[in-house]
Amino acid sequence: MGMIKRWPVTARLASDKRAHVMREIVETLLFVGLVFLIVQFAIRPVRVVDSSMEPNLHADQLLIVNRAAYLFSGPSRGDVVVYYSPQNTSVELIGRVIAVPGDTIAVSISTVTVNGVTLNETYVQSAVGGQVNEGVVPATKLGSDMYFVMFDNRQYSNNDSRSFGPLPRQNIVGRAVLVFWPLNQLGGVSNYSDVFQNVH
């Protein structure tokens, strides 16, 4: 009689254990799937294709771009962003945000001024003879959801906001946060916030 009473208990324990293992497997699979979706949506590798962002980014470097960086707020001054060119939305470019909605920006041959403050752009590729900017922009006030982006290597090309004007927010793909290849150049992408600290 004692043996007959133990069998249902043992069977129930085995059944509970199987159910627990199955639940853990399902939860693990759901978690892995969720992480996969988040990574697919939020993070994307991008290759630097030219020298437009030197001396800070170099051709053939691979970057991690955070596509979820601006879900709840817009880009900040100094952020390095990947964006679709307004002139050809099939082309992705990399540039630095210099001015944000509501700012007034002016670009001369040698200076960039935001809200009356001349920037000491320590990230800009140095130029021969003191000339920095290829392209002049008269004082321009940015509308809502409009950003002014420029290359760090100003002499390489002016195919940024100096030529196509303010960039719509909808064209911005995400923020470049990390150089991950080649490994000997591994490191974060700086926004040089100190350059913009006096801009209000």
Backbone as CSV, one residue per row, in Angstrom:
resi,resn,N_x,N_y,N_z,CA_x,CA_y,CA_z,C_x,C_y,C_z
1,MET,0.836,-1.202,0.000,0.000,0.000,0.000,0.866,1.244,0.000
2,GLY,1.992,1.182,0.735,2.863,2.357,0.790,3.402,2.714,-0.573
3,MET,3.785,1.698,-1.383,4.321,1.951,-2.714,3.266,2.552,-3.624
4,ILE,2.035,2.100,-3.513,0.944,2.604,-4.357,0.707,4.081,-4.077
5,LYS,0.840,4.518,-2.845,0.614,5.920,-2.497,1.728,6.829,-3.015
6,ARG,2.954,6.297,-3.150,4.074,7.143,-3.562,4.056,7.429,-5.064
7,TRP,3.526,6.528,-5.898,3.584,6.717,-7.351,2.919,8.003,-7.815
8,PRO,1.715,8.348,-7.382,1.107,9.610,-7.836,1.941,10.829,-7.445
9,VAL,2.538,10.810,-6.261,3.372,11.935,-5.821,4.588,12.060,-6.725
10,THR,5.247,10.975,-7.018,6.436,10.981,-7.881,6.076,11.454,-9.281
11,ALA,4.964,10.961,-9.804,4.534,11.365,-11.146,4.217,12.861,-11.181
12,ARG,3.567,13.360,-10.116,3.226,14.781,-10.066,4.480,15.634,-10.006
13,LEU,5.469,15.183,-9.214,6.734,15.924,-9.113,7.446,15.964,-10.461
14,ALA,7.453,14.822,-11.149,8.093,14.766,-12.465,7.379,15.680,-13.450
15,SER,6.046,15.685,-13.383,5.259,16.542,-14.273,5.520,18.020,-13.966
16,ASP,5.559,18.367,-12.676,5.851,19.753,-12.281,7.243,20.177,-12.743
17,LYS,8.204,19.252,-12.642,9.576,19.563,-13.051,9.638,19.813,-14.553
18,ARG,8.923,18.961,-15.345,8.893,19.147,-16.793,8.257,20.489,-17.149
19,ALA,7.172,20.816,-16.471,6.487,22.089,-16.737,7.402,23.266,-16.397
20,HIS,8.135,23.144,-15.300,9.060,24.209,-14.890,10.175,24.382,-15.922
21,VAL,10.734,23.279,-16.393,11.805,23.325,-17.401,11.275,23.937,-18.696
22,MET,10.060,23.509,-19.109,9.473,24.059,-20.335,9.232,25.564,-20.209
23,ARG,8.746,25.985,-19.034,8.505,27.414,-18.803,9.812,28.196,-18.893
24,GLU,10.884,27.640,-18.310,12.187,28.311,-18.368,12.702,28.398,-19.805
25,ILE,12.502,27.347,-20.580,12.932,27.353,-21.988,12.162,28.421,-22.771
26,VAL,10.858,28.470,-22.584,10.029,29.456,-23.289,10.431,30.878,-22.884
27,GLU,10.625,31.106,-21.574,11.024,32.430,-21.109,12.389,32.833,-21.671
28,THR,13.305,31.875,-21.729,14.637,32.159,-22.286,14.545,32.511,-23.755
29,LEU,13.754,31.755,-24.506,13.587,32.030,-25.932,12.938,33.391,-26.163
30,LEU,11.937,33.717,-25.363,11.291,35.029,-25.471,12.278,36.156,-25.159
31,PHE,13.102,35.955,-24.132,14.093,36.962,-23.755,15.120,37.160,-24.873
32,VAL,15.616,36.041,-25.415,16.594,36.119,-26.510,15.974,36.818,-27.718
33,GLY,14.724,36.484,-28.027,14.037,37.135,-29.149,13.872,38.620,-28.929
34,LEU,13.524,39.008,-27.701,13.349,40.427,-27.368,14.669,41.177,-27.492
35,VAL,15.727,40.580,-26.958,17.055,41.205,-27.058,17.456,41.351,-28.519
36,PHE,17.202,40.311,-29.314,17.530,40.360,-30.741,16.799,41.511,-31.427
37,LEU,15.498,41.654,-31.146,14.720,42.730,-31.759,15.223,44.096,-31.323
38,ILE,15.546,44.238,-30.033,16.042,45.519,-29.526,17.359,45.875,-30.209
39,VAL,18.262,44.884,-30.293,19.561,45.130,-30.920,19.383,45.476,-32.398
40,GLN,18.507,44.735,-33.079,18.270,45.004,-34.491,17.720,46.409,-34.702
41,PHE,16.849,46.857,-33.797,16.236,48.175,-33.939,17.168,49.285,-33.488
42,ALA,17.846,49.080,-32.379,18.563,50.173,-31.728,20.009,50.342,-32.176
43,ILE,20.661,49.269,-32.570,22.097,49.342,-32.844,22.381,48.900,-34.270
44,ARG,23.248,49.658,-34.913,23.586,49.321,-36.288,25.028,49.700,-36.590
45,PRO,25.776,48.822,-37.257,27.141,49.193,-37.651,27.118,50.049,-38.919
46,VAL,28.012,51.030,-38.977,28.138,51.892,-40.149,29.622,52.061,-40.452
47,ARG,29.967,51.994,-41.723,31.363,52.163,-42.132,31.601,53.607,-42.556
48,VAL,32.711,54.170,-42.088,33.129,55.503,-42.535,33.734,55.327,-43.922
49,VAL,33.213,56.050,-44.911,33.627,55.797,-46.292,34.638,56.806,-46.836
50,ASP,34.859,57.920,-46.125,35.774,58.933,-46.656,36.446,59.683,-45.513
51,SER,37.100,60.778,-45.836,37.846,61.545,-44.823,37.101,62.799,-44.366
52,SER,35.797,62.845,-44.579,35.025,64.049,-44.257,34.974,64.362,-42.764
53,MET,35.229,63.355,-41.917,35.173,63.591,-40.470,36.542,63.532,-39.804
54,GLU,37.615,63.579,-40.598,38.943,63.640,-40.000,39.130,64.996,-39.315
55,PRO,39.914,65.057,-38.243,40.825,64.029,-37.744,40.202,63.063,-36.737
56,ASN,38.894,63.098,-36.559,38.255,62.299,-35.506,37.809,60.927,-35.968
57,LEU,37.346,60.820,-37.189,36.952,59.535,-37.760,37.670,59.361,-39.091
58,HIS,38.037,58.119,-39.385,38.841,57.852,-40.574,38.162,56.831,-41.478
59,ALA,38.479,56.921,-42.757,37.916,56.002,-43.744,38.160,54.556,-43.324
60,ASP,37.135,53.735,-43.508,37.132,52.292,-43.236,36.999,51.930,-41.762
61,GLN,36.862,52.913,-40.891,36.499,52.581,-39.513,35.044,52.101,-39.495
62,LEU,34.742,51.227,-38.539,33.360,50.798,-38.330,32.847,51.401,-37.038
63,LEU,31.638,51.959,-37.111,31.026,52.629,-35.961,29.786,51.881,-35.505
64,ILE,29.517,51.984,-34.201,28.215,51.581,-33.674,27.342,52.825,-33.658
65,VAL,26.190,52.738,-34.307,25.244,53.854,-34.341,24.007,53.471,-33.528
66,ASN,23.678,54.314,-32.563,22.512,54.091,-31.714,21.297,54.736,-32.369
67,ARG,20.439,53.896,-32.949,19.265,54.413,-33.647,18.131,54.800,-32.693
68,ALA,18.265,54.402,-31.431,17.231,54.746,-30.446,17.619,55.961,-29.609
69,ALA,18.751,56.577,-29.921,19.269,57.681,-29.091,18.317,58.856,-29.006
70,TYR,17.537,59.065,-30.050,16.704,60.273,-30.100,15.208,59.963,-30.073
71,LEU,14.850,58.851,-29.435,13.430,58.510,-29.329,12.669,59.518,-28.485
72,PHE,13.301,60.031,-27.439,12.600,60.912,-26.499,13.117,62.339,-26.492
73,SER,14.214,62.596,-27.152,14.735,63.961,-27.256,15.578,64.056,-28.522
74,GLY,15.762,65.280,-29.014,16.499,65.468,-30.248,17.999,65.478,-30.028
75,PRO,18.759,65.501,-31.123,20.214,65.589,-31.032,20.673,66.845,-30.308
76,SER,21.834,66.757,-29.699,22.443,67.900,-29.009,23.581,68.450,-29.854
77,ARG,23.941,69.687,-29.598,25.092,70.277,-30.277,26.322,69.411,-29.992
78,GLY,27.078,69.133,-31.023,28.294,68.336,-30.875,28.116,66.868,-31.182
79,ASP,26.898,66.362,-31.174,26.669,64.945,-31.480,27.113,64.635,-32.905
80,VAL,27.743,63.492,-33.076,28.065,62.994,-34.413,26.921,62.078,-34.829
81,VAL,26.288,62.421,-35.944,25.096,61.683,-36.365,25.263,61.122,-37.770
82,VAL,24.539,60.034,-38.012,24.394,59.480,-39.352,23.048,59.969,-39.863
83,TYR,23.040,60.470,-41.104,21.797,61.041,-41.638,21.694,60.794,-43.139
84,TYR,20.448,60.857,-43.627,20.201,60.756,-45.056,20.351,62.139,-45.676
85,SER,21.120,62.220,-46.741,21.302,63.489,-47.431,19.964,63.988,-47.975
86,PRO,19.602,65.239,-47.707,18.356,65.772,-48.279,18.394,65.830,-49.803
87,GLN,19.598,65.849,-50.365,19.735,65.903,-51.822,19.550,64.542,-52.469
88,ASN,19.794,63.477,-51.693,19.632,62.113,-52.195,19.450,61.202,-50.988
89,THR,18.221,60.874,-50.673,17.931,60.146,-49.434,18.401,58.692,-49.456
90,SER,18.968,58.243,-50.567,19.557,56.909,-50.582,21.013,56.944,-50.100
91,VAL,21.537,58.152,-49.898,22.923,58.319,-49.458,22.963,58.680,-47.973
92,GLU,23.752,57.919,-47.209,23.949,58.225,-45.789,25.265,58.974,-45.608
93,LEU,25.225,59.999,-44.786,26.404,60.794,-44.484,26.625,60.808,-42.977
94,ILE,27.827,61.209,-42.569,28.145,61.357,-41.148,28.582,62.792,-40.924
95,GLY,27.992,63.452,-39.952,28.352,64.834,-39.671,28.149,65.160,-38.205
96,ARG,28.604,66.361,-37.840,28.471,66.812,-36.452,27.370,67.871,-36.364
97,VAL,26.496,67.723,-35.372,25.442,68.708,-35.156,26.072,69.967,-34.551
98,ILE,25.918,71.090,-35.236,26.496,72.350,-34.779,25.434,73.248,-34.159
99,ALA,24.224,73.185,-34.693,23.138,74.025,-34.171,21.849,73.221,-34.163
100,VAL,20.976,73.556,-33.206,19.730,72.813,-32.987,18.544,73.755,-33.175
101,PRO,17.317,73.227,-33.194,16.147,74.075,-33.424,16.126,75.322,-32.531
102,GLY,15.865,76.469,-33.170,15.819,77.737,-32.443,17.126,78.500,-32.442
103,ASP,18.243,77.818,-32.765,19.546,78.479,-32.812,19.661,79.360,-34.056
104,THR,20.521,80.384,-33.933,20.912,81.182,-35.092,22.380,80.897,-35.372
105,ILE,22.668,80.432,-36.570,24.037,80.055,-36.932,24.529,80.891,-38.109
106,ALA,25.807,81.241,-38.061,26.458,81.936,-39.171,27.824,81.304,-39.391
107,VAL,28.177,81.091,-40.648,29.452,80.475,-40.990,30.229,81.424,-41.899
108,SER,31.444,81.780,-41.461,32.342,82.568,-42.309,33.482,81.668,-42.774
109,ILE,34.428,82.235,-43.497,35.572,81.452,-43.981,36.366,80.861,-42.825
110,SER,36.436,81.582,-41.696,37.307,81.131,-40.600,36.583,80.837,-39.292
111,THR,35.301,81.154,-39.190,34.604,80.961,-37.905,33.196,80.408,-38.094
112,VAL,32.698,79.826,-37.010,31.296,79.420,-36.912,30.742,80.059,-35.648
113,THR,29.610,80.739,-35.785,28.994,81.435,-34.650,27.596,80.881,-34.425
114,VAL,27.309,80.513,-33.185,25.983,80.008,-32.821,25.426,80.888,-31.705
115,ASN,24.271,81.490,-31.959,23.620,82.390,-30.991,24.581,83.468,-30.489
116,GLY,25.391,84.004,-31.401,26.307,85.082,-31.067,27.625,84.642,-30.460
117,VAL,27.797,83.344,-30.231,29.031,82.822,-29.633,29.890,82.189,-30.727
118,THR,31.116,82.699,-30.879,32.042,82.111,-31.847,32.663,80.865,-31.239
119,LEU,32.511,79.749,-31.934,32.959,78.460,-31.405,34.465,78.279,-31.583
120,ASN,35.102,77.715,-30.554,36.492,77.292,-30.651,36.470,75.802,-30.978
121,GLU,36.363,75.492,-32.259,36.107,74.125,-32.695,37.389,73.288,-32.699
122,THR,37.698,72.727,-31.554,38.929,71.952,-31.390,38.916,70.651,-32.176
123,TYR,37.757,70.230,-32.649,37.626,68.975,-33.383,37.823,69.148,-34.891
124,VAL,37.955,70.378,-35.364,38.005,70.635,-36.804,39.385,70.349,-37.372
125,GLN,39.399,69.745,-38.565,40.647,69.500,-39.297,41.311,70.843,-39.591
126,SER,42.562,71.006,-39.173,43.264,72.271,-39.394,43.468,72.508,-40.881
127,ALA,43.500,73.788,-41.256,43.650,74.144,-42.662,44.854,75.053,-42.849
128,VAL,45.413,75.025,-44.038,46.559,75.883,-44.351,46.086,77.323,-44.497
129,GLY,46.838,78.248,-43.906,46.540,79.662,-44.081,45.388,80.176,-43.248
130,GLY,44.930,79.371,-42.304,43.885,79.842,-41.387,42.471,79.677,-41.913
131,GLN,42.294,79.350,-43.200,40.948,79.154,-43.731,40.415,77.817,-43.224
132,VAL,39.221,77.835,-42.703,38.648,76.618,-42.128,37.476,76.119,-42.952
133,ASN,36.572,77.016,-43.282,35.306,76.604,-43.884,35.254,76.827,-45.385
134,GLU,34.887,75.790,-46.089,34.638,75.867,-47.525,33.150,76.122,-47.682
135,GLY,32.776,77.379,-47.783,31.355,77.725,-47.868,30.951,78.653,-46.744
136,VAL,30.293,79.738,-47.097,29.873,80.759,-46.141,28.355,80.723,-46.034
137,VAL,27.845,80.874,-44.806,26.405,80.864,-44.565,26.049,82.112,-43.764
138,PRO,25.167,82.965,-44.288,24.741,84.137,-43.509,23.925,83.693,-42.299
139,ALA,23.760,84.585,-41.335,23.018,84.248,-40.114,21.657,83.645,-40.463
140,THR,21.432,82.439,-39.947,20.216,81.685,-40.258,19.626,81.145,-38.968
141,LYS,18.339,81.426,-38.740,17.653,80.885,-37.550,16.972,79.579,-37.932
142,LEU,17.241,78.544,-37.145,16.691,77.225,-37.446,15.261,77.082,-36.937
143,GLY,14.427,76.519,-37.768,13.048,76.257,-37.380,12.943,75.012,-36.516
144,SER,11.726,74.673,-36.132,11.519,73.485,-35.300,11.895,72.236,-36.089
145,ASP,12.506,71.291,-35.390,12.936,70.024,-35.991,13.954,70.198,-37.113
146,MET,14.723,71.296,-37.076,15.768,71.522,-38.066,17.125,71.605,-37.367
147,TYR,18.132,70.980,-37.978,19.479,70.915,-37.402,20.500,71.351,-38.452
148,PHE,21.599,71.928,-37.971,22.681,72.332,-38.869,23.842,71.392,-38.610
149,VAL,24.222,70.624,-39.642,25.298,69.640,-39.501,26.461,70.015,-40.413
150,MET,27.680,69.755,-39.929,28.867,70.047,-40.717,29.882,68.932,-40.552
151,PHE,30.713,68.761,-41.577,31.832,67.833,-41.488,32.919,68.438,-40.604
152,ASP,33.695,67.587,-39.936,34.841,68.073,-39.163,35.969,68.511,-40.088
153,ASN,36.104,67.818,-41.215,37.112,68.181,-42.206,36.468,69.160,-43.184
154,ARG,36.500,70.430,-42.842,35.758,71.441,-43.595,36.292,71.657,-45.008
155,GLN,37.566,71.334,-45.222,38.141,71.518,-46.543,37.863,70.344,-47.470
156,TYR,37.505,69.201,-46.907,37.257,68.013,-47.728,36.061,68.230,-48.643
157,SER,34.987,68.759,-48.055,33.762,68.972,-48.823,32.832,69.875,-48.018
158,ASN,31.999,70.630,-48.732,30.963,71.395,-48.039,29.583,70.818,-48.346
159,ASN,29.551,69.518,-48.648,28.285,68.851,-48.947,27.552,68.484,-47.656
160,ASP,27.394,69.500,-46.810,26.661,69.361,-45.552,25.672,70.517,-45.485
161,SER,25.300,70.973,-44.308,24.300,72.044,-44.214,24.764,73.359,-44.841
162,ARG,26.055,73.484,-45.097,26.530,74.678,-45.789,26.020,74.737,-47.222
163,SER,25.718,73.574,-47.792,25.207,73.558,-49.167,23.719,73.225,-49.232
164,PHE,23.267,72.216,-48.451,21.852,71.839,-48.571,20.955,72.488,-47.524
165,GLY,21.549,73.274,-46.614,20.739,73.985,-45.628,20.437,73.145,-44.401
166,PRO,19.557,73.644,-43.540,19.215,72.908,-42.316,18.685,71.511,-42.631
167,LEU,19.044,70.577,-41.760,18.682,69.168,-41.944,17.417,68.840,-41.156
168,PRO,16.391,68.294,-41.809,15.174,67.901,-41.079,15.457,66.767,-40.097
169,ARG,14.820,66.811,-38.965,14.980,65.777,-37.930,14.718,64.385,-38.488
170,GLN,13.749,64.269,-39.382,13.366,62.958,-39.914,14.485,62.302,-40.725
171,ASN,15.474,63.078,-41.159,16.585,62.526,-41.928,17.675,61.911,-41.053
172,ILE,17.607,62.160,-39.750,18.662,61.681,-38.854,18.394,60.231,-38.454
173,VAL,19.367,59.374,-38.737,19.241,57.942,-38.475,19.550,57.615,-37.022
174,GLY,20.620,58.201,-36.483,21.021,57.909,-35.107,22.344,58.568,-34.770
175,ARG,22.804,58.320,-33.558,24.037,58.937,-33.053,25.171,57.924,-33.067
176,ALA,26.313,58.332,-33.614,27.512,57.495,-33.585,28.086,57.514,-32.177
177,VAL,28.253,56.341,-31.574,28.683,56.289,-30.176,30.023,55.611,-29.964
178,LEU,30.434,54.737,-30.905,31.640,53.949,-30.656,32.312,53.543,-31.959
179,VAL,33.643,53.699,-31.994,34.444,53.088,-33.064,34.818,51.690,-32.564
180,PHE,34.435,50.640,-33.310,34.751,49.286,-32.839,35.688,48.522,-33.764
181,TRP,36.036,49.134,-34.901,36.992,48.487,-35.805,37.728,49.536,-36.605
182,PRO,39.042,49.386,-36.753,39.894,48.312,-36.234,40.037,48.372,-34.716
183,LEU,40.358,47.234,-34.134,40.378,47.123,-32.674,41.376,48.064,-32.026
184,ASN,42.473,48.371,-32.717,43.466,49.265,-32.107,43.001,50.724,-32.088
185,GLN,41.821,50.997,-32.678,41.245,52.342,-32.637,39.928,52.363,-31.855
186,LEU,39.694,51.292,-31.099,38.466,51.179,-30.309,38.320,52.371,-29.366
187,GLY,37.149,52.988,-29.369,36.924,54.109,-28.459,35.627,54.826,-28.760
188,GLY,35.196,55.652,-27.823,33.956,56.406,-27.966,34.094,57.545,-28.955
189,VAL,32.954,58.030,-29.439,32.909,59.172,-30.350,32.521,60.398,-29.524
190,SER,33.437,61.342,-29.396,33.227,62.495,-28.518,32.289,63.523,-29.141
191,ASN,31.469,64.152,-28.285,30.616,65.246,-28.758,31.202,66.625,-28.427
192,TYR,32.388,66.634,-27.802,33.089,67.896,-27.503,32.123,68.923,-26.879
193,SER,31.425,68.497,-25.860,30.416,69.361,-25.238,30.987,70.660,-24.713
194,ASP,32.300,70.674,-24.350,32.911,71.898,-23.847,32.935,73.005,-24.897
195,VAL,32.960,72.639,-26.172,32.981,73.643,-27.246,31.683,74.445,-27.244
196,PHE,30.603,73.820,-26.812,29.286,74.452,-26.899,28.742,74.917,-25.546
197,GLN,29.574,74.848,-24.492,29.063,75.114,-23.148,28.587,76.547,-22.944
198,ASN,29.104,77.501,-23.726,28.697,78.906,-23.575,27.574,79.320,-24.507
199,VAL,27.103,78.368,-25.315,26.008,78.662,-26.252,24.672,78.454,-25.525
200,HIS,23.851,79.471,-25.556,22.540,79.380,-24.867,21.420,79.724,-25.840
